[in-house]
Amino acid sequence: MDATRRSFLVGAAALGAATIGRAPAASSANRGTAHSQTASGQTGNPYEYRRNWGRWGQDDQMGAVNLITPAKRAAAAGLVKTGRTVSLSRPFQPEQHFIRINDRGAGRWVVDYYGFMYHGVTVTHVDALCHIWDQNGMWNGRDPAREIDTNGARFADITAFGNGLITRGVLLDVPRHRRGSHVTPDRPVDAAELEAIAKAQGVAVEPGDALLVYSGRETFVRENAAYGSAADSRPGLHTSCARFIRDRDVSILGWDMMDARPDKSGHPWPVHGVLYSYGVVLLDNALLEPLAQACAEEQRYEFMFMALPLKVTRGTGSPVNPIALF
């Protein structure tokens, strides 16, 4: 094993040992359909509310993406009127970028190598359903100790979305609704506010949608400092947003600001938990400021959404350049 791989595995073990080694396989009760859960979800774990485990079968690896049917994609294509496109990806520079210039007779050619960790708060990426979990297990009640090792995930890896994530997209513009520049740490976005914004914008969030929540991250960074990691205090979405997402059968959640921290409930994944509990795909670190501007100019907050993750065998996610088409 070379030194680079050994160093990576040591770091990964330090991050994951506390959970991979202890997380038990979920009980058969936890593997029931969404309707087998308690109506109130008041059991100490917010993600026991209408959990989607078993909804599409015990071996399902696509989660709420199952709601993006051919008819849903065709309807999304019908939203393209002007042909305007907006990238939702942040530019990034890989931690490692090596160039090699080669000779070929009278010509020359160049190749490059990228080395980077895309999970975190920098790179725009899609999370596979295997990416996180809690004490009850990962997506569909699987035991991460059995499904994940240092070579990757055996279940619910990113190749489940190899045919692309293409659906109707809806943007909810929080700063515009608040008449401010960005969400602040003392006032996270909650479910009631998402509902109020959708009503004010005249747009409905529907099953199979990609819900994009714009919180003004770029302005926050320009006025303050870098957006924090999960260990830092930071603005973002409140835990209550998870029910809004579940009750509307959202398939994809894209956001520029993620879970608000600290979270008073103490849950390890205040909103990220929609990934393993509801099967909602996460588009982390989306660049939504240009999209908010485009929506205001187009005078509509729905569009065709497209994200094409790399088909990385056993991968827990993928960098991606999502596109909104008007």
Backbone torsions as a table, in degrees:
resi	resn	phi	psi	omega
1	MET	NA	127.4	-178.3
2	ASP	-74.8	166.7	-173.6
3	ALA	-64.9	-36.2	-179.1
4	THR	-63.9	-46.8	180.0
5	ARG	-66.3	-39.1	179.9
6	ARG	-61.9	-42.8	179.6
7	SER	-63.4	-41.7	179.6
8	PHE	-63.8	-43.9	-176.9
9	LEU	-67.1	-35.7	176.7
10	VAL	-62.8	-43.9	178.3
11	GLY	-65.1	-41.7	179.7
12	ALA	-64.3	-39.2	179.0
13	ALA	-63.5	-39.6	179.5
14	ALA	-63.9	-36.4	-179.8
15	LEU	-75.4	-34.9	-170.0
16	GLY	-104.4	-12.2	-174.2
17	ALA	-60.6	-34.4	-176.4
18	ALA	-66.1	-21.2	-177.6
19	THR	-114.1	-41.8	-176.6
20	ILE	-61.4	-41.6	-175.8
21	GLY	-74.2	-19.8	-172.3
22	ARG	-109.9	-23.9	-172.4
23	ALA	-65.2	120.2	-178.6
24	PRO	-82.6	159.0	171.5
25	ALA	-64.9	142.4	-177.6
26	ALA	-70.6	152.6	178.1
27	SER	-72.1	164.1	179.2
28	SER	-61.4	-29.4	178.5
29	ALA	-64.5	-36.6	-179.4
30	ASN	-72.6	-16.2	-177.9
31	ARG	-90.7	7.8	-179.1
32	GLY	-71.8	177.4	178.6
33	THR	-71.8	173.5	-179.2
34	ALA	-57.4	-34.7	-174.3
35	HIS	-81.4	-5.4	177.8
36	SER	-83.8	-8.5	179.1
37	GLN	-80.8	164.4	179.1
38	THR	-66.6	147.5	-177.0
39	ALA	-67.1	-34.7	-175.8
40	SER	-89.6	-27.9	-177.8
41	GLY	71.4	12.5	-177.2
42	GLN	-85.9	70.6	-179.2
43	THR	-124.2	13.1	-178.3
44	GLY	95.6	-18.0	178.2
45	ASN	-121.8	112.0	-176.6
46	PRO	-62.1	-20.3	-176.5
47	TYR	-91.3	12.1	167.5
48	GLU	-86.8	-4.5	177.9
49	TYR	-76.0	114.1	175.1
50	ARG	49.7	42.4	179.7
51	ARG	-58.7	141.2	-174.4
52	ASN	-92.5	8.4	-179.4
53	TRP	-60.7	128.6	179.5
54	GLY	85.9	-9.0	-176.1
55	ARG	-59.9	-37.5	179.8
56	TRP	-113.7	22.6	179.8
57	GLY	104.4	152.5	-174.8
58	GLN	-68.2	-22.0	-178.2
59	ASP	-102.4	8.7	-177.6
60	ASP	-64.9	138.1	-179.9
61	GLN	-122.2	6.8	-177.2
62	MET	-107.7	-18.4	177.2
63	GLY	59.5	-137.6	-175.5
64	ALA	-68.2	-9.5	174.0
65	VAL	-64.7	-19.9	173.6
66	ASN	-57.9	-23.1	-179.8
67	LEU	-76.6	-12.4	177.0
68	ILE	-87.9	88.5	-177.0
69	THR	-85.5	167.3	173.8
70	PRO	-54.0	-38.5	178.5
71	ALA	-65.6	-37.2	178.4
72	LYS	-64.8	-42.4	178.9
73	ARG	-66.8	-39.6	179.1
74	ALA	-64.4	-40.5	177.9
75	ALA	-65.0	-36.8	177.6
76	ALA	-64.3	-39.3	178.2
77	ALA	-62.3	-29.8	178.6
78	GLY	-69.0	-12.1	178.5
79	LEU	-81.3	-11.0	-179.2
80	VAL	-79.4	111.1	-176.4
81	LYS	-114.7	-43.9	-174.6
82	THR	-104.0	-18.2	-177.1
83	GLY	85.0	3.4	178.7
84	ARG	-66.2	135.6	178.1
85	THR	-121.3	146.6	178.1
86	VAL	-134.5	123.9	175.4
87	SER	-78.3	139.8	178.8
88	LEU	-109.4	18.4	-177.0
89	SER	-103.0	139.3	173.3
90	ARG	-80.6	137.3	170.6
91	PRO	-64.4	145.6	177.3
92	PHE	-147.9	155.6	175.7
93	GLN	-112.3	118.2	179.6
94	PRO	-57.4	148.4	177.2
95	GLU	-59.1	-34.3	176.6
96	GLN	-124.2	128.8	177.5
97	HIS	-144.0	104.3	-176.7
98	PHE	-108.6	138.3	-179.5
99	ILE	-116.5	138.3	173.2
100	ARG	-129.8	125.2	179.1
101	ILE	-101.9	130.2	-175.0
102	ASN	-118.4	148.6	176.3
103	ASP	-93.4	143.6	171.4
104	ARG	-143.6	89.3	-177.2
105	GLY	61.9	-124.9	179.0
106	ALA	-82.9	-4.5	-179.3
107	GLY	-110.4	174.5	176.9
108	ARG	-139.9	159.7	177.5
109	TRP	-147.4	157.3	-173.2
110	VAL	-126.9	142.9	172.5
111	VAL	-129.4	158.4	177.0
112	ASP	-137.7	159.2	178.9
113	TYR	-120.0	132.0	175.7
114	TYR	-109.8	136.0	171.7
115	GLY	-132.4	119.9	-177.4
116	PHE	-160.9	157.4	172.4
117	MET	-103.7	113.4	-173.1
118	TYR	-88.0	-25.1	175.3
119	HIS	-66.4	148.4	-177.4
120	GLY	127.6	-150.4	-172.6
121	VAL	-117.0	20.5	-176.3
122	THR	-115.2	-55.3	-172.4
123	VAL	-88.0	135.4	173.4
124	THR	-70.1	123.3	-175.2
125	HIS	-153.6	163.2	174.9
126	VAL	-105.4	134.3	174.8
127	ASP	-90.2	129.2	169.5
128	ALA	-72.4	162.5	-176.0
129	LEU	-69.4	-12.2	179.2
130	CYS	-86.7	-1.9	-166.1
131	HIS	-66.6	-39.8	-177.9
132	ILE	-138.5	169.2	179.2
133	TRP	-164.2	175.1	171.7
134	ASP	-126.0	-163.5	-173.4
135	GLN	-66.7	-15.6	-179.7
136	ASN	-88.3	-10.9	179.7
137	GLY	124.0	176.8	179.2
138	MET	-92.6	-166.9	-176.4
139	TRP	-52.1	135.8	178.7
140	ASN	64.7	20.9	175.2
141	GLY	79.4	12.1	-179.7
142	ARG	-72.2	152.8	-179.8
143	ASP	-89.8	114.9	-178.7
144	PRO	-61.8	-26.0	178.4
145	ALA	-65.0	-25.4	178.5
146	ARG	-95.2	-29.9	-171.1
147	GLU	-95.1	-14.1	-174.8
148	ILE	-131.7	133.5	170.8
149	ASP	-139.2	-171.5	-174.6
150	THR	-70.6	-6.8	174.5
151	ASN	-94.5	-2.4	177.6
152	GLY	123.7	-164.4	-176.3
153	ALA	-101.1	137.9	175.4
154	ARG	-90.2	-15.8	-174.0
155	PHE	-136.2	136.4	174.5
156	ALA	60.8	40.2	176.1
157	ASP	-81.1	-179.8	-171.8
158	ILE	-68.7	-18.8	-180.0
159	THR	-67.0	-14.3	175.6
160	ALA	-59.2	-23.4	-178.7
161	PHE	-109.0	29.3	-177.3
162	GLY	-63.5	-21.4	178.3
163	ASN	-89.2	6.5	175.6
164	GLY	93.7	158.9	176.3
165	LEU	-113.3	99.0	-173.3
166	ILE	-129.9	118.5	-175.6
167	THR	-164.0	-174.3	173.5
168	ARG	-75.0	132.7	175.3
169	GLY	-107.2	144.4	177.1
170	VAL	-131.7	128.0	176.3
171	LEU	-103.6	130.7	170.7
172	LEU	-109.0	117.2	-173.3
173	ASP	-96.6	97.9	-175.5
174	VAL	-70.0	-48.8	-179.6
175	PRO	-58.6	-39.4	179.3
176	ARG	-63.0	-39.8	179.7
177	HIS	-67.8	-38.8	-179.4
178	ARG	-81.3	-10.4	-174.9
179	ARG	58.4	43.4	177.4
180	GLY	-134.1	-172.2	-176.6
181	SER	-96.4	-29.1	-177.1
182	HIS	-167.7	163.0	174.3
183	VAL	-71.5	143.4	-177.8
184	THR	-111.3	156.1	-178.1
185	PRO	-59.2	-29.4	-177.1
186	ASP	-82.3	-6.3	-177.8
187	ARG	-141.8	79.6	179.4
188	PRO	-67.7	161.0	178.0
189	VAL	-77.1	126.6	179.1
190	ASP	-114.3	176.3	-175.1
191	ALA	-62.4	-41.2	-179.2
192	ALA	-61.8	-36.9	179.6
193	GLU	-69.5	-40.0	176.7
194	LEU	-59.0	-42.5	178.8
195	GLU	-64.1	-41.6	-179.7
196	ALA	-66.6	-38.1	179.9
197	ILE	-66.8	-44.4	179.2
198	ALA	-59.0	-42.7	179.1
199	LYS	-64.4	-43.7	-179.1
200	ALA	-65.2	-35.1	-179.6
201	GLN	-82.3	-9.7	179.9
202	GLY	70.6	34.6	-178.2
203	VAL	-129.8	141.4	178.3
204	ALA	-104.8	138.5	174.0
205	VAL	-89.8	121.6	-169.7
206	GLU	-119.0	162.1	177.8
207	PRO	-55.7	136.0	178.9
208	GLY	86.1	-0.4	-178.1
209	ASP	-75.0	157.3	163.3
210	ALA	-96.6	110.7	179.7
211	LEU	-92.2	119.7	-179.9
212	LEU	-112.2	119.1	-177.4
213	VAL	-107.4	112.2	179.9
214	TYR	-93.4	122.1	-177.1
215	SER	-116.3	0.9	176.4
216	GLY	85.1	36.5	-176.6
217	ARG	-59.5	-41.9	-177.3
218	GLU	-61.0	-43.5	178.3
219	THR	-66.5	-40.2	177.4
220	PHE	-57.9	-44.7	-179.0
221	VAL	-67.4	-40.3	179.3
222	ARG	-64.5	-34.4	-176.7
223	GLU	-91.4	-18.0	-174.9
224	ASN	-124.2	-93.4	-177.9
225	ALA	-161.2	-169.6	179.7
226	ALA	-61.1	147.0	176.7
227	TYR	-71.2	134.2	-169.8
228	GLY	-79.0	162.3	175.3
229	SER	-79.1	-179.1	-179.3
230	ALA	-63.4	-20.4	-179.2
231	ALA	-86.3	-9.5	-175.7
232	ASP	-100.5	161.8	169.3
233	SER	-73.5	130.4	-176.8
234	ARG	-158.2	153.6	175.0
235	PRO	-77.8	162.6	179.7
236	GLY	162.3	-148.2	-175.0
237	LEU	-97.2	140.8	178.3
238	HIS	-81.3	155.2	-179.6
239	THR	-54.0	-32.1	-177.8
240	SER	-60.9	-21.6	179.9
241	CYS	-63.2	-23.9	-179.2
242	ALA	-60.5	-40.5	180.0
243	ARG	-68.6	-37.9	175.9
244	PHE	-57.4	-44.1	-178.7
245	ILE	-66.3	-45.3	-178.6
246	ARG	-67.4	-43.7	-175.5
247	ASP	-66.9	-20.6	179.0
248	ARG	-103.3	5.2	178.1
249	ASP	53.4	44.8	175.5
250	VAL	-64.7	141.3	178.4
251	SER	-95.4	-34.2	-175.4
252	ILE	-135.8	133.4	172.7
253	LEU	-113.5	119.4	174.5
254	GLY	-114.1	138.9	-175.1
255	TRP	-152.0	151.2	173.8
256	ASP	-93.7	-39.8	169.3
257	MET	-104.1	135.1	-174.0
258	MET	-99.2	-143.9	-177.6
259	ASP	-57.4	131.3	174.3
260	ALA	-67.8	139.9	179.0
261	ARG	-131.8	144.5	-3.0
262	PRO	-75.5	159.3	178.6
263	ASP	-103.5	123.2	-174.7
264	LYS	-64.2	-26.2	-179.0
265	SER	-74.1	-18.6	-178.7
266	GLY	78.1	7.6	-179.8
267	HIS	-70.1	139.2	-178.3
268	PRO	-65.7	-26.0	-177.1
269	TRP	-133.1	76.7	-172.4
270	PRO	-51.8	-45.0	176.4
271	VAL	-122.2	-26.7	175.7
272	HIS	-55.1	-23.7	-178.6
273	GLY	-60.4	-16.1	176.6
274	VAL	-61.9	-21.0	-178.9
275	LEU	-64.2	-57.1	-174.4
276	TYR	-87.8	-20.4	-177.7
277	SER	-90.1	-41.6	-177.4
278	TYR	-108.1	-8.5	-178.4
279	GLY	74.4	24.5	-179.9
280	VAL	-85.7	123.1	179.6
281	VAL	-71.1	139.4	179.6
282	LEU	-107.1	131.7	171.5
283	LEU	-107.6	97.9	-175.1
284	ASP	-87.0	148.0	174.8
285	ASN	60.4	36.0	177.1
286	ALA	-66.8	142.9	175.1
287	LEU	-90.4	102.7	-171.2
288	LEU	-108.9	-7.7	178.9
289	GLU	-60.5	-47.2	177.5
290	PRO	-64.0	-33.0	178.8
291	LEU	-69.0	-40.8	177.6
292	ALA	-60.3	-40.5	178.2
293	GLN	-65.6	-42.2	179.3
294	ALA	-64.2	-41.2	178.9
295	CYS	-62.4	-41.3	178.8
296	ALA	-64.0	-39.9	-179.6
297	GLU	-71.5	-38.1	-180.0
298	GLU	-80.1	-13.7	-179.2
299	GLN	60.0	39.4	172.8
300	ARG	-157.7	151.0	-174.2
301	TYR	-117.5	20.6	173.6
302	GLU	-126.4	150.7	-172.6
303	PHE	-167.3	173.3	173.0
304	MET	-84.8	131.7	-179.2
305	PHE	-111.8	137.3	179.2
306	MET	-141.9	128.6	173.6
307	ALA	-138.8	131.5	-175.1
308	LEU	-122.0	89.8	-179.7
309	PRO	-66.1	151.9	173.0
310	LEU	-67.4	146.3	-179.8
311	LYS	-89.0	74.9	-177.9
312	VAL	-89.8	111.1	-178.7
313	THR	-57.9	124.8	179.5
314	ARG	67.0	15.9	-179.6
315	GLY	-77.3	147.4	-179.8
316	THR	-91.4	3.5	178.9
317	GLY	170.4	-169.2	-179.9
318	SER	-161.2	139.8	166.7
319	PRO	-60.5	151.7	-175.5
320	VAL	-155.9	152.1	173.7
321	ASN	-116.1	87.5	-178.3
322	PRO	-70.9	151.9	-178.7
323	ILE	-129.7	135.0	169.3
324	ALA	-103.7	132.0	-179.9
325	LEU	-117.8	128.5	-179.1
326	PHE	-106.4	NA	NA
